[in-house]
Amino acid sequence: MGNLEARKLDAGEQDEFPAVFGAAFLEDSEADVARLRPIAPFVTALGVFDDAEMIGTAGHYDLTITLPGGHHSRLAGVTLVGVKPGHRRRGVLTSLIREQLDDLRESGVALAALYASEGAIYGRFGYGMASFENHLSLSGKPGFRTGVEVDDRPVREVERDRALPVIQQQHARIAANRVGWTGRADGSWEALELMRRSRNGRQPPRYALHPEGHVIYRPETKWTDRGPDYRLEITHLMAETPQAYAALWRYLLEFDLVRELHWGKAAIDEPIVHLLADPRAVDQRIVDGLWLRLVDVRAALAARELNGPDDVVLEVTDAFCPWNSGRWRLSGECTTAPAQVALDVADLAAAYLGGTTLSQLAAAGRVRELEPGALTAASRALATDRAPSCPDAF
Ligand SMILES: CC(=O)SCCNC(=O)CCNC(=O)[C@H](O)C(C)(C)COP(=O)(O)OP(=O)(O)OC[C@H]1O[C@@H](n2cnc3c(N)ncnc32)[C@H](O)[C@@H]1OP(=O)(O)O
């Protein structure tokens, strides 16, 4: 193997990288690669070469993310990471991440996030589990508790091209106030959504709109000798008011032919549980969601609002991005004052959106309190009112 240096792809190489990424996931048939091509132009792509052969890829979208306090920050939405079989465990991914983080730092992007294919890959690079996803299942037709207020304006099925502009406007309004939600202004959302339409051979998505919310779902149709056994797979459900939220759920729960609803990207504090007469009708399984990397600790800390004192001093270690190692107040100010809490940058990332508390991490032995009382103060300052979540994939 030659030089393992990662570099930005030039225009002539852009065309090849979906095939290399496809090969990493054993999805490199012509149809698979064609499905990936529409998203490639939206991604800043890196590659690693073995002589002339491209053997590894990584990319990122230029997104925004909502932070605690309603502030917004640029976010590198890391995606399309793959190394061809036969070239693995020789540092190809390491060189891609090295180049990507250096480049983001130079470009002034303080945060990067990704969804991990496997849980053991990204912690070593300073990524921490910053949000969690709730896989919700509801079977039968559980009813609402009495007194639930429903916005009775109708929910209507609308075809894709008419639905998308409305959905994007609603999404932008709701995302502005939800920690962890991402925004994209470059049109890549449509490309990504088209790419996913044909994956796994499922039926294309359907769009149901309410004046103040929407649901995107895919029906999985099935008949048994007892009749219909349909399942609706929800991909997005969002509402601007609690009453619109209830209207969307009532629409789904009253769907004829359907025996089960499933939503793999619900928030861990999803309100549906509190709408039902029998909360046990919902099955919930929690898995990791966004893995976050503080590319620049100073800028990241300064960008979010705190829920408590901003002067607690953190001793941060960051083996992969040493410019972050040092003492930082929660406000983002660099200091020489004695450290009060010691932690790795991945743990700070895990707590950054409020999805995990520093106290929880300390209970796991990952965060150390150096001065009595400082851990609780810092933990509360970083905590958020609602759990961070991110309904969008990238
Ligand atoms: C955001 C996304 O796109 S997620 C998608 C990630 N891609 C995939 O899962 C596709 C299939 N897998 C692959 O393409 C590759 O195996 C990758 C990208 C996961 C890893 O690439 P490699 O070039 O083998 O990684 P590299 O050699 O740089 O490994 C760095 C370290 O991570 C470890 N590592 C790499 N992959 C894994 C894994 N899947 N599980 C656990 N540890 C891993 C290596 O053992 C190594 O550890 P060490 O430093 O202690 O020796």
The ligand as an SDF file (V2000), in Angstrom:
LIG
                    3D

 51 53  0  0  0  0  0  0  0  0999 V2000
  -20.7140    8.4310    9.3050 C   0  0  0  0  0  0  0  0  0  0  0  0
  -20.6500    7.1660    8.5430 C   0  0  0  0  0  0  0  0  0  0  0  0
  -20.6790    7.2120    7.3510 O   0  0  0  0  0  0  0  0  0  0  0  0
  -20.6160    5.7030    9.3930 S   0  0  0  0  0  0  0  0  0  0  0  0
  -20.1070    4.5110    8.1920 C   0  0  0  0  0  0  0  0  0  0  0  0
  -18.7800    3.8620    8.5000 C   0  0  0  0  0  0  0  0  0  0  0  0
  -18.5390    2.8730    7.4370 N   0  0  0  0  0  0  0  0  0  0  0  0
  -18.7990    1.5490    7.5800 C   0  0  0  0  0  0  0  0  0  0  0  0
  -19.2490    1.0800    8.6150 O   0  0  0  0  0  0  0  0  0  0  0  0
  -18.5560    0.7000    6.3300 C   0  0  0  0  0  0  0  0  0  0  0  0
  -17.8390   -0.5960    6.6470 C   0  0  0  0  0  0  0  0  0  0  0  0
  -16.5620   -0.3910    7.3820 N   0  0  0  0  0  0  0  0  0  0  0  0
  -15.5340    0.3150    6.8400 C   0  0  0  0  0  0  0  0  0  0  0  0
  -15.5820    0.8390    5.7290 O   0  0  0  0  0  0  0  0  0  0  0  0
  -14.2600    0.4190    7.6750 C   0  0  0  0  0  0  0  0  0  0  0  0
  -14.0900   -0.7710    8.4090 O   0  0  0  0  0  0  0  0  0  0  0  0
  -14.2610    1.6020    8.6740 C   0  0  0  0  0  0  0  0  0  0  0  0
  -14.5010    2.9000    7.8930 C   0  0  0  0  0  0  0  0  0  0  0  0
  -15.3460    1.4520    9.7310 C   0  0  0  0  0  0  0  0  0  0  0  0
  -12.9070    1.6310    9.3770 C   0  0  0  0  0  0  0  0  0  0  0  0
  -11.8960    1.9050    8.4370 O   0  0  0  0  0  0  0  0  0  0  0  0
  -10.3680    1.4340    8.6710 P   0  0  0  0  0  0  0  0  0  0  0  0
   -9.5530    2.0690    7.6280 O   0  0  0  0  0  0  0  0  0  0  0  0
  -10.3180   -0.0180    8.8340 O   0  0  0  0  0  0  0  0  0  0  0  0
  -10.0800    2.1200   10.0870 O   0  0  0  0  0  0  0  0  0  0  0  0
   -8.6080    2.3880   10.7030 P   0  0  0  0  0  0  0  0  0  0  0  0
   -7.6420    1.3830   10.1960 O   0  0  0  0  0  0  0  0  0  0  0  0
   -8.2370    3.8190   10.4970 O   0  0  0  0  0  0  0  0  0  0  0  0
   -8.9190    2.1180   12.2490 O   0  0  0  0  0  0  0  0  0  0  0  0
   -8.6550    3.0190   13.2790 C   0  0  0  0  0  0  0  0  0  0  0  0
   -8.9500    2.3510   14.5890 C   0  0  0  0  0  0  0  0  0  0  0  0
  -10.3600    2.1030   14.6770 O   0  0  0  0  0  0  0  0  0  0  0  0
  -10.5890    0.7070   14.9220 C   0  0  0  0  0  0  0  0  0  0  0  0
  -11.8040    0.3400   14.1540 N   0  0  0  0  0  0  0  0  0  0  0  0
  -12.0300    0.5570   12.8520 C   0  0  0  0  0  0  0  0  0  0  0  0
  -13.2370    0.0940   12.5060 N   0  0  0  0  0  0  0  0  0  0  0  0
  -13.7830   -0.4380   13.6280 C   0  0  0  0  0  0  0  0  0  0  0  0
  -15.0150   -1.0810   13.9050 C   0  0  0  0  0  0  0  0  0  0  0  0
  -15.9370   -1.2810   12.9230 N   0  0  0  0  0  0  0  0  0  0  0  0
  -15.2460   -1.4840   15.1640 N   0  0  0  0  0  0  0  0  0  0  0  0
  -14.3280   -1.2880   16.1450 C   0  0  0  0  0  0  0  0  0  0  0  0
  -13.1310   -0.6790   15.9300 N   0  0  0  0  0  0  0  0  0  0  0  0
  -12.8720   -0.2640   14.6870 C   0  0  0  0  0  0  0  0  0  0  0  0
   -9.3800    0.0140   14.3870 C   0  0  0  0  0  0  0  0  0  0  0  0
   -9.1990   -1.2470   14.9850 O   0  0  0  0  0  0  0  0  0  0  0  0
   -8.2770    0.9870   14.7620 C   0  0  0  0  0  0  0  0  0  0  0  0
   -7.9770    0.8300   16.1340 O   0  0  0  0  0  0  0  0  0  0  0  0
   -6.4750    1.0160   16.6810 P   0  0  0  0  0  0  0  0  0  0  0  0
   -6.1100    2.4570   16.4020 O   0  0  0  0  0  0  0  0  0  0  0  0
   -6.5960    0.7320   18.1440 O   0  0  0  0  0  0  0  0  0  0  0  0
   -5.6460    0.0690   15.9260 O   0  0  0  0  0  0  0  0  0  0  0  0
  1  2  1  0
  2  3  2  0
  2  4  1  0
  4  5  1  0
  5  6  1  0
  6  7  1  0
  7  8  1  0
  8  9  2  0
  8 10  1  0
 10 11  1  0
 11 12  1  0
 12 13  1  0
 13 14  2  0
 13 15  1  0
 15 16  1  0
 15 17  1  0
 17 18  1  0
 17 19  1  0
 17 20  1  0
 20 21  1  0
 21 22  1  0
 22 23  2  0
 22 24  1  0
 22 25  1  0
 25 26  1  0
 26 27  2  0
 26 28  1  0
 26 29  1  0
 29 30  1  0
 30 31  1  0
 31 32  1  0
 31 46  1  0
 32 33  1  0
 33 34  1  0
 33 44  1  0
 34 35  1  0
 34 43  1  0
 35 36  2  0
 36 37  1  0
 37 38  1  0
 37 43  2  0
 38 39  1  0
 38 40  2  0
 40 41  1  0
 41 42  2  0
 42 43  1  0
 44 45  1  0
 44 46  1  0
 46 47  1  0
 47 48  1  0
 48 49  2  0
 48 50  1  0
 48 51  1  0
M  END
$$$$
